[in-house]
Amino acid sequence: MIRKAKVRDVLTVQSLINQYAQQNLMLGRSLSELYENIRDFWVFVDPENHKVVGCCALHVCWKKLAEIKSLAVAPKFSSKGIGSALVLKSMDEAKSLGIKDIFVLTFVPKFFRRFGFRQINKNRLPHKIWVECCNCPKFPDCNEIALIKKI
């Protein structure tokens, strides 16, 4: 089951994200950042135990541009379509908001290419996007790959 995240989900969402960040597979997120942006998040709840086992955020960046970020699924639940379902839910939300382009910054571009995302140079993204990058400990030597999709 996919639903919008609630404040009570923040600690679990942070745990999901940061377990991959510790492996350098994605960027970590602080509690304050997650609380401030909780409305961006979707979560996948395991129907058997009612625990959050996946998350994904859709962050509106500009007039018709949004970013899918912080996609994470508990390792025990990987390869079960949960990540795909969360991405599709985020893309549906973007359409309903009137977003025309969605981008991702990722260390795993192959996953997003399955949805029709294509690689672009990060420099083609608006400077507003770089605010978060400037605060990242990996900046300016980040090797995340930028991909974009028209919807």
N, C-alpha and C positions, 0 to 999 in steps of 0.2 A: 504494500500500500504506500502510495506517495502522498504526502501532505506538506503544507507549508510548515516550516520549522517554528517552534515555540521557544520562549526564553528557557524553559526547563530542559531543552535539548542542547544548549550551548556547550556544556562540559563534554557531552558525548561527541558532538560535532568536532570540537577541538581535539579530542583524543583521536578520532578517525583521521583528521587532517595531519596532525603532528606525528603520527606513527609513520606516515609516508615522508614527511619533511625530514625526520631523523635519518631516513635512508637516501636523502637528497633526490627524491622523486617528485617532490612538490614543495611549495613554499609554506612555511608554518604560519599559523594565525594566532594572535594573542586573544585573550578573553575579551579585552576591551573592544578590539576590532570586531569580534564575532557578535558581541551584544549590540554594538552600534549598527551592524549590518544584518541582523537576524531576519529582517523582512526580505532579504535577497535569497534566502536559503529555502531549498526543498529538502526533505528528508525521506528516506525509504525506511518503513517500519516493517520488521519481520512479523508476518501474520501469526506465527506460532508463539513467539514469546513477547511480542509487542515492544521490542527494543529497536532503537534506531541503529541501522546497520549500513547506511549510506547517506551521503549528502552531496549537494551541488548548489552553487549560487549563480544567479543571473543578476549581474550588476549593470544598471543602465549608466552609461558613461557620457553620452552626448546625445544630440538631437535624435538620431536614428541609429545609434550604435550601442551595443551592449557586449559585455564580456561574460562568458561562462567560466567560472573559476571554482577552486576548492572542491573539485569532484573527487570523492573518496568513498571507498566501499571496504568494509571490514574484510580482511583476507579470507576468512572462513566462508564469505559469501561472494567472493570474486568469481568471475566467469559464469554468472547466473543471469546476466542481462540487467542487473540492477543499475550499473553505471550507464548503460545505454538508455534505460528507461528514464533516468534522471536527466540526461542530456536532452532527450526528446521532450520531456516535460518543460524544461527550461526554454527550448526552442518554441514550443507552443505558447508559453507565456510571452516570449519576445514578440511573436506575431500579434498576439492580442494587444500588446502595448504600442504597436505601430513601428516596431524596430525593423530596420531593413537589413542591417548587417550585424552578425555576431562574430566575435573573435575569441580566441583562446591563446594563452601563453602556456606552453606545456613542454614537459620533458618526454612525453609519449605521443608524438604527432600521429603515429599510425592509428591509434584508437579514433581520433577525431576525423581522420581522412575517410573513414567508413561512413560518416554522415555528410560527406561532400565538402568538408573544410579543405581549403587549399593554402599552401604556405605562402606567406608574404614577408617582406622585410619589415622588421619592427619599426623602422623609421617612418613607415607609411601610416602608422597609427597616430591619432592626434596627441599633441603634447600633454593634454589633460591626463592621459593614461599614465604618463611617466611619473606622476606624483607618487604613486604607490611604489614604483620601481626605485625612485630616489631614496626611499626609506628602507629598502631591502638590504640586508647584509651582503647579498651577492652582487649588488650594483657596484661598478658598471660591468663586471665580468660574468654576467649571467649568460647561461647557454640555453635558456628556454627558447622554444621555437614559436613564432607567431603564425597562426592560421586564421583564416576568415571564411565566412560563408554568407552568401546573400540568402535571405529568406523571403 
